[in-house]
Amino acid sequence: MKTSLSILVHGESGTGKSWLGDSAPYPRLIIDLEGRARYTPSGPKVGWDPRHAPPLADGTWSTCVATVTSFDELQMIYQWLRSGQHHFKSIVLDSLMEAQKRCIDSVAGLAQLDQQDWGTLLRKLESLVRSYRDLTLLPTNPVEVVVLIVGSYDQEGTRRPLLQGQLRTTVPYYLDVVGYLFPAPQPDGSLVRSLLIQPQPGFVAKDGTDTLSKAYGAVIADPNLETMYNILKGVEHPVPVDASTTTQEVAA
């Protein structure tokens, strides 16, 4: 069976979630709902209007950016990906929080959501997450890595993905890995971007692969999605870290 990775990355604003998504294996597609892709370091970049076929991976670009302003465009992109008529190895949806807002716009417009609307929203967003995850399972031209990015918020002392209602608890179940991205302080006063991938008090995280936890421990320092995926494939090995020390830094 072909190796794949589906991951939800959540964290505070400014911790580098979009930059982490930018490290997924290329050719990569960034589904940009927040206008952040113009600032990420990978390149060359090419744009894509999903009303037309995806660009060919001809060696002139490594990152394709689809700027999305409606929930319908997300569905349109999914249909192209589902058809297999693309050259992408990785799909990055940035962000799921903004996708949720676009979904609310499509369900209720400017009106308040009623009880029936909340049910519709839940079904549409759960379907979106599962559909994009399932791109890694297709029999023909499957995607290798799917990354969903979302903010975090504090609920009764626990940092959770910033989603509405039941979505905040159901979405993590659908994915291989849930990582909490945070800046870990170092002895010299610097900060290192770090990804918690094991459950800890006060944080939603998990590693359904078990392989990443065995390789890294509870926290991945300076994470890179391509490296993580190569570890799952068994073609790369990380430098071991002191998991006890880095885990303490999460709570600091």
Beta strands, then each sheet from edge to edge (+ up, - down):
strand 1: 5-11
strand 2: 28-32
strand 3: 45-47
strand 4: 63-67
strand 5: 90-94
strand 6: 145-155
strand 7: 158-161
strand 8: 177-185
strand 9: 191-196
strand 10: 206-207
strand 11: 219-221
sheet 1: 3+ 4+ 2+ 5+ 6+ 1+ 8+ 9- 11+
sheet 2: 3+ 4+ 2+ 5+ 6+ 1+ 8+ 10-
sheet 3: 3+ 4+ 2+ 5+ 6+ 7-
end
